[in-house]
Every structure is written in structure tokens, then in C-alpha cells.
Amino acid sequence: MAASFRGRPIRSLRMRGRNDSGEENVPLDLSREPSENFREILQNVAKPHGVSNMRKLGHLNNFIKLLCSIGHREENFGFTYEEIIICLRLALLNEAKEVRAAGLRALRYLIRDTSVLQKVLRLQVDYLIARCIDIQQSNEGERTQALRLVRKIITVNAMLFPTSIANSLIAVGTDGLQERDRMVRAAIAIVCELALKNPEVVAKRGGLSTILKSVIDCQLSRINEALITTILHLLNHPRTRQYVRVDVELEQILAPFTDFHYRHNADTAEGQLKEDREARFLSSRMAIVAAFRSWSGKGFNVILSVHSVHSQWNTHC
């Protein structure tokens, strides 16, 4: 008599052909022609009916194995890059978060150079990536894969970075703490990385203000210093200095010291206001000290001092 586990025979569990994640173990024969394997994988991924989500997940993982096995030569695929991207794009519209995560992972492996990235953006896949970042429904695995794909885009060619994804990252970085979003620090880190490689797209979308707001939100010295150093790096170069608005954005750093009625968040309860203000003082102090350690930071603090004197003078007069 076969042994059983929770009333279900072990023999029947073996026959299911699934691993611990629920993915079906779809066989992949690497001795076949790569074009035949790609055809089978893409057909199953693109089918709207008749293929279970867990089987699609298995095929998407096989796509990565096959890609790593044969390389990125388009003539080996049997399909053009555009055709492959169109099929993978359908995975990002699937109702299962596991399939969407696998689709994002497959795209990350597919994008190896600027030409492939341009094809991905031409087919407007960036809007689906932004959608994956925005969704918060216990889908941290999917969002993690989306952020890893975003970093791959920055690595391949940051100058092509789409504003749709930049908007999503900046939105998470701006409001993530209030919504208790666990991806907020990762989003801010990517915004900082993008600001160093393509400051124009970050500045035009309000990303520098988000970075400075995060400085005041952060009481961890290493993270605080890394954030303010990003802004100092932009101030240190004439080409990027134009993107930092001194009179609007930089005064956020001194606001806890210069604004007598300073309140970082409008919805902070009165009973927590004193504790919150002390935390902002600490963050502001760490940022100012970190700024004084660099040459650009000294000029930065002189500019801030002048503007803070003007703001206080206007307040009293």
C-alpha cells in the first residue's frame, strides 16, 4: 500500500511533475534545433487558452535556459527580436503574478544591447513594466523582477530610459513610506543611480526633489550620506548643475532648522509631532555634515545659507 501524506498518495504527487513553487516541469530538449524549441515555447506563452499558468511559467524558464545555451545570435532563434518581444509582452498581461515575474525575467535576459532595448521600447513594453512596479497586491517577487529589469535598462543605455518607468519609480519613492511600501528604498536607490547617468529625465520628473525628501526621511547615516552625495555629484559638474533648483529643492535640507512651523508630513499627529521633528533635525544634520566633507558641498551650504537668510527675512518682514 502506497504511503500517504495528508490523505493523498505520494505516487500521485510524483506524477504531477511540479516543483516546490508550483511550476510544471516542462521538458527542454537541447539536442533539438533551437528554432523548434523557441517555436514551442513562444506558442505556449502566447496561447490565450488551453495552457495553464504554471505551464507557461515552465516555458518561460525554459526560454532563459535556451537563451543561455545558444547565445543571442538572432539567426539561431528562427524568429526576429520583435516577434519574440511581442510574445513575451503577453506574459506581462497575464493575471498570475508568477507568470508576469517570469516574463520580466525573460526580458531581462533578452536585452543585451542598445538595439534590443530600442525594439523593446518601440513596442511600448515600458508601460507594462511600469504597471508591474505600481501594482501592490502581495507581489513582491514580480516587483523585484521589474526593478532588476529597470536596472538592466540603465546598464545597457541609461540615455534611452523611458519616462513612464521613471514616473513609477519616483512615485514609489515619494509616497512609499506613507503607504508602507517595502520597495521604497530600492526605488530610491535606482532613482539615484539613474540621476548619475541620465540626470535630465530624473530632474524633469521631479526625481531630485524626491531624493532630497528621502534625505530628510532617513536617519541611517550611510544611506543619508549616499543620497546627499548624489545631489552633490550633480552640483560638482557644470553640465549637470543646471538640473538642481537651489531655491526650490535644496532648501528642503535646511527646512527643519529654518522653518519655525516645519512639518514634514501634513498628516503627522500632534502627539507625535515633537518626536517627528527631532528625527528630521537628525536627518538634516547628517546631510549637512556629509555635505561639508566635499568641496561642492561647501559651495552648496553657502548657497543654502544665503537663501535661508532671505527666507527668514521675508518671513519676519
C-alpha positions in Angstrom: 0.0 0.0 0.0 1.4 3.3 -1.0 2.3 5.7 1.8 0.2 8.8 2.0 0.6 12.4 3.1 -2.4 14.3 4.4 -4.6 11.7 2.8 -3.1 11.9 -0.7 -0.9 9.1 -2.1 2.8 10.1 -2.6 2.7 8.3 -6.0 0.1 10.8 -7.3 2.2 13.7 -6.1 5.2 12.4 -8.1 3.1 12.2 -11.2 2.2 15.8 -11.1 5.6 16.9 -12.3 5.7 20.1 -10.4 8.5 21.7 -8.2 8.0 23.4 -4.9 7.0 26.7 -6.5 4.1 25.1 -8.3 5.8 25.4 -11.7 5.3 22.5 -14.1 8.5 20.7 -15.1 8.3 21.3 -18.8 11.0 19.2 -20.6 13.5 21.0 -22.7 15.5 19.0 -25.3 18.6 21.0 -26.1 19.6 18.5 -28.8 16.7 19.8 -31.0 17.0 22.7 -33.3 16.9 25.9 -31.3 14.2 27.3 -33.6 11.9 24.4 -32.9 12.4 24.9 -29.1 11.7 28.6 -29.5 8.6 27.9 -31.5 7.2 25.6 -28.9 8.0 28.0 -26.0 6.6 31.1 -27.7 3.4 29.3 -28.9 2.6 28.1 -25.4 3.4 31.5 -23.8 1.2 33.3 -26.4 -1.8 31.0 -26.3 -4.7 32.7 -24.5 -6.4 29.4 -23.6 -5.6 25.7 -23.2 -2.2 26.3 -21.4 -2.2 26.6 -17.6 -0.3 29.5 -16.0 2.1 27.1 -14.3 2.9 25.5 -17.6 3.5 29.0 -19.1 5.8 29.6 -16.2 7.8 26.5 -17.0 8.1 27.5 -20.7 9.3 31.0 -19.7 12.0 29.5 -17.5 13.0 27.2 -20.4 13.3 30.2 -22.6 16.0 31.6 -20.4 17.8 28.2 -20.3 17.7 28.0 -24.1 18.9 31.6 -24.5 21.8 31.0 -22.2 22.6 27.8 -24.1 22.7 29.1 -27.7 23.6 32.8 -27.2 22.0 35.9 -28.6 22.5 35.4 -32.3 19.2 36.2 -34.0 19.7 33.8 -36.8 19.6 30.9 -34.3 16.2 31.9 -33.0 14.1 31.3 -36.0 12.3 34.5 -35.0 13.1 38.1 -35.1 13.6 40.0 -31.8 10.4 41.9 -32.4 8.4 38.7 -32.7 9.9 37.3 -29.5 9.3 40.6 -27.6 5.6 40.6 -28.8 5.2 37.1 -27.4 6.9 37.9 -24.1 4.9 41.0 -23.8 1.7 38.9 -23.5 3.2 37.3 -20.3 3.2 40.8 -18.6 -0.6 40.9 -19.2 -1.2 37.6 -17.5 -3.4 37.5 -14.4 -0.9 35.4 -12.5 1.9 37.3 -10.8 4.3 34.4 -11.2 3.9 34.4 -15.0 4.4 38.2 -15.1 7.5 37.9 -13.0 8.9 35.2 -15.3 8.1 37.4 -18.3 10.0 40.3 -16.8 13.0 37.9 -16.1 12.9 36.6 -19.6 13.0 40.2 -21.0 16.0 41.0 -18.7 17.9 38.1 -20.2 16.9 39.0 -23.7 18.1 42.7 -23.5 21.8 42.6 -24.1 22.5 45.8 -26.2 21.0 49.1 -27.3 19.4 47.7 -30.4 17.3 45.2 -28.5 16.4 47.8 -25.9 15.2 50.1 -28.7 13.0 47.4 -30.0 11.5 46.8 -26.5 10.7 50.5 -26.1 9.4 50.8 -29.6 6.8 48.1 -28.8 5.9 50.1 -25.6 6.8 47.3 -23.2 7.9 50.0 -20.8 4.3 50.8 -19.9 3.7 47.2 -18.8 6.9 47.3 -16.7 5.7 50.5 -15.0 2.4 48.7 -14.4 4.2 45.9 -12.6 6.0 48.3 -10.4 2.8 50.2 -9.5 0.7 47.1 -8.5 0.8 46.3 -4.8 -1.0 43.0 -4.2 1.4 40.8 -2.3 3.5 40.6 -5.5 7.0 41.4 -4.2 8.6 38.8 -6.5 7.1 40.4 -9.5 8.1 43.9 -8.4 11.6 42.7 -7.6 12.0 41.3 -11.2 10.6 44.6 -12.5 13.3 46.6 -10.6 16.0 44.2 -11.8 14.9 44.7 -15.3 14.9 48.5 -14.8 18.5 48.3 -13.6 19.4 46.3 -16.7 17.9 49.1 -18.9 20.1 51.6 -17.0 23.2 49.4 -17.5 22.6 48.9 -21.3 21.8 52.5 -22.1 20.6 55.0 -19.5 20.0 57.7 -22.1 17.1 55.7 -23.5 15.5 55.3 -20.1 11.7 55.8 -20.6 9.8 58.5 -18.6 6.9 56.0 -17.9 9.2 53.9 -15.7 10.8 57.0 -14.2 7.4 58.3 -13.1 6.6 55.0 -11.4 9.9 54.8 -9.6 9.6 58.4 -8.4 6.0 57.9 -7.3 7.1 54.9 -5.2 10.0 56.9 -3.7 7.8 59.9 -2.9 4.8 58.2 -1.3 6.1 54.7 -0.5 6.8 55.4 3.2 3.3 56.6 3.9 1.9 53.5 2.1 4.4 51.3 3.9 5.8 50.1 0.6 8.7 47.7 1.2 10.2 48.6 -2.2 10.7 52.3 -1.4 14.4 52.1 -0.7 15.1 50.0 -3.7 13.2 52.5 -5.9 15.1 55.5 -4.4 18.4 53.7 -5.0 17.5 53.2 -8.6 16.5 56.8 -9.0 19.9 57.9 -7.6 21.7 55.5 -10.0 19.6 56.9 -12.9 20.3 60.5 -11.7 24.1 59.9 -12.1 23.7 58.5 -15.7 20.7 60.4 -17.0 20.0 63.4 -14.7 17.8 65.1 -17.3 15.0 62.5 -17.1 15.1 62.4 -13.3 15.1 66.2 -12.9 12.2 66.8 -15.4 10.1 64.2 -13.5 10.8 65.7 -10.1 13.1 62.9 -9.0 15.7 65.2 -7.4 13.1 66.6 -5.1 12.2 63.0 -4.2 15.8 62.2 -3.4 16.1 65.3 -1.1 12.8 64.4 0.6 14.2 60.9 1.2 17.3 62.5 2.9 15.0 64.1 5.5 13.2 60.8 5.9 16.3 58.8 6.5 18.1 58.6 9.9 20.6 55.9 8.8 23.9 57.7 8.3 25.2 55.6 5.3 22.0 55.8 3.3 21.6 59.5 4.2 25.2 60.3 3.0 24.7 58.3 -0.2 21.5 60.2 -1.0 23.0 63.7 -0.4 26.2 62.7 -2.3 24.1 62.1 -5.4 23.0 65.7 -5.3 26.5 66.9 -4.6 27.8 65.0 -7.6 25.4 66.8 -9.8 26.3 70.2 -8.3 30.0 69.4 -8.9 29.8 69.4 -12.7 28.7 72.4 -14.7 26.9 70.2 -17.2 24.6 68.7 -14.6 24.4 71.7 -12.1 21.6 73.2 -14.2 19.2 70.5 -13.2 19.3 71.3 -9.4 16.9 74.1 -8.5 18.6 75.8 -5.5 15.7 77.9 -4.4 13.1 75.1 -4.5 14.7 71.8 -3.9 17.9 72.4 -1.9 16.2 74.3 0.8 14.5 71.1 1.9 17.7 70.1 3.7 17.7 73.2 5.9 14.0 73.4 6.4 14.0 71.7 9.8 16.3 74.4 11.1 15.0 77.5 9.3 11.2 76.9 9.2 9.7 77.7 12.6 6.5 75.8 11.7 8.1 72.9 9.9 6.1 69.8 9.5 7.5 67.1 7.2 4.1 65.3 6.7 0.8 67.1 7.0 -0.9 64.0 8.5 1.5 63.7 11.4 -0.5 63.5 14.7 0.0 66.3 17.2 1.2 63.8 19.8 4.0 62.6 17.5 5.0 66.0 16.2 7.9 66.6 18.6 9.4 63.1 18.0 9.0 63.5 14.2 10.6 66.9 14.3 13.6 65.6 16.3 14.0 62.8 13.7 14.0 65.4 10.9 16.6 67.5 12.8 18.9 64.5 12.9 18.5 63.7 9.2 19.1 67.3 8.2 22.2 67.5 10.5 23.7 64.3 9.0 23.1 65.6 5.5 24.7 69.0 6.2 27.8 67.3 7.9 28.1 65.0 4.9 27.9 67.9 2.5 30.7 69.8 4.4 33.1 66.9 3.7 33.2 67.7 0.0 34.3 70.8 -2.0 31.0 71.0 -3.8 29.2 70.6 -0.5 30.9 73.8 0.9 29.6 75.8 -2.0 26.2 74.1 -1.6 26.0 75.2 2.0 27.0 78.8 1.2 24.1 79.0 -1.3 21.7 77.4 1.2 22.7 79.8 3.9 22.1 82.8 1.7 18.7 81.5 0.6 17.7 80.6 4.2 18.6 84.2 5.4 16.4 85.6 2.6 13.5 83.3 3.5 13.7 84.2 7.2 14.0 87.9 6.4 10.9 87.6 4.2 9.0 85.8 7.0 9.7 88.5 9.6 9.2 91.5 7.3 
